[in-house]
Amino acid sequence: MCGIAGLCAFGGSGDAGSGEALVSTVRAMSTTLAHRGPDGEGIWASSRHPVCFGHRRLAIIDLSENGNQPMVFGDAGLSMVYNGELYNTEDLRKPLLEAGYSFRGHSDTEVVLRGYQHWGDGVFERLAGMFALVILDENAGELVMARDRCGQKPLYIARDGKGLAFASEVKALHPARPGLGHIDEDGLADFLAYGYALGPHTLTAGVQKIEAGTMVRVNLATGAFRAETFWTLPTASPERLSEAEAEERFETLLEDAVRRHLVSDVPVGVLLSGGIDSSLVTAMAARAAPGLKTFSVTFPGQGRFDEAAYAREIANHFGTEHVELEMADFTADTLQKLAVQFDDPIADHAITPSYLLASMIREHVTVALGGDGGDELFGGYPHYGIVTKQAALRRIPGFLRAAGAGVGALLPAGARGRNHLRGMGGPLEAAIARINLYFDAEQRGRLLGNPADNGPERRKIAQAATASGCGPVEQAMACDFHTTMAEGYMTKIDRAAMLASLETRAPILDNALVDFAWRDVPVSVKFHEGRDKILPRRLAARLLPTKVADKKKQGFTMPLDAWLRSGSVGFFRDILLDSSQTLFDHEQIERLFALQDKGYNNSARLFALAMASLWSAHYGMRRA
């Protein structure tokens, strides 16, 4: 796992800098990414184009110099910086060897670049793994950028008519673009609605993210920018598998994926939350590597939030070497540190335990496998039941549903069922877009002092509409896959783990498993009549202790509401009601605190506003 950065000028101009100045800027960009790659730094500048690449290395595969980056094939006019991990390296190396290519080492980086040399753009759909990469094709005079199909690895760009800068994190773009100080209004609206910016937006004006499953070509002479999708979710097969067939195939594919995700030249462990997904990953890992280490977090005295007992039972069942971290109350210092790291903010308060757990794990291993992706692929979220009910409500006359939505608008923030009532109006896509809203258009308008604007909802409705040919549950799952997972959860895992210089891997998001889940598994084996995650539970019933196989979904989170009610609300008030905080309206924030005191759960909303406030203060961000 690594951090990448780079800079180029269009039309052969020197506006991006030249010679030593260009290298100096990229070195400054790379320095901000040291946490992503503490094992080495590489800087390379082209002699033919005003292009410079920077790389910070976290050595995982081929620890020798043969795996160093930027990787340059001078005879082919190709160079690359790459952040990721490939799990089908040998499957690709074999045909490349047969085609006459040679390899100086055994890194996946070299295979990716040789693959591009041989297959061109076609290499990206062949890559089974997580990646964000940039290739300079000197002969074609182009930059080629690509990001993996699930959005596991990030790639941000800032471009204008003179040139382009790219990096793994937004903070690394600031040395190349010192004027990045304005907030993107669309990105901010998205953040207040969903807790993250919907791609390609970010919260920083002038910065975009390359979206998952996308390849971009940039002409160095003209600056022409062309984005193409190289992968989309597969359509369902007309002959989907039976429940028994699906279970057998699922076990085979998961075991194979976990085995390949364990390949590493450094120590590997498993992040064991105690949920079904991470427990199944542990079961498969134990087959391939008996006695491996597992890690979990415990919240003493916090009841349903503490899944340590489940994790402990799984560890004992499979004989792993288990390590637990006792989670203390989060502090203002931790929030400040995370606000700096999450330079394109997300509001998921699980960033706190994710980072603290990653820090603990890094003391033992360099790579950790987790259970991410299982909910989006196999129907694990409770709101899929709500979507089913919302679909049934579409049989009610529109004026009655509109009345229900109007009632929802009258309820205060934090009232149970408010979003679901509001989702009664309009098409089903509108209900999907409203399910997990933090703040709706009217609330956002009051916080920002703007007229109400439902731009975020429109953008998510459009995303949900792309899967309108599916049933309601699969439509919601597809929307979650492309938005909440790719833009929110993957960002959370990447930034939290990389701040601790830990590589995390998600075997359930293996190419073959994703294709299998969408192409071959009927929705009735995912979510049906309130039963969630039917297929994983079938496998769990056979492989795991009963109390784990039957447990309800908890999710990796922390008891934020309980901590706020017990007195930890003070530093939230200090952050949000300080006179220096001018991003959000103080009167509206006071109202949220008052509702919290009355028993309405607005803890996640307050956390979101605090993170955005800390971020804007640290980076000097301001609204136009």
Disulfide bonds with the S-S distance in Angstrom:
none
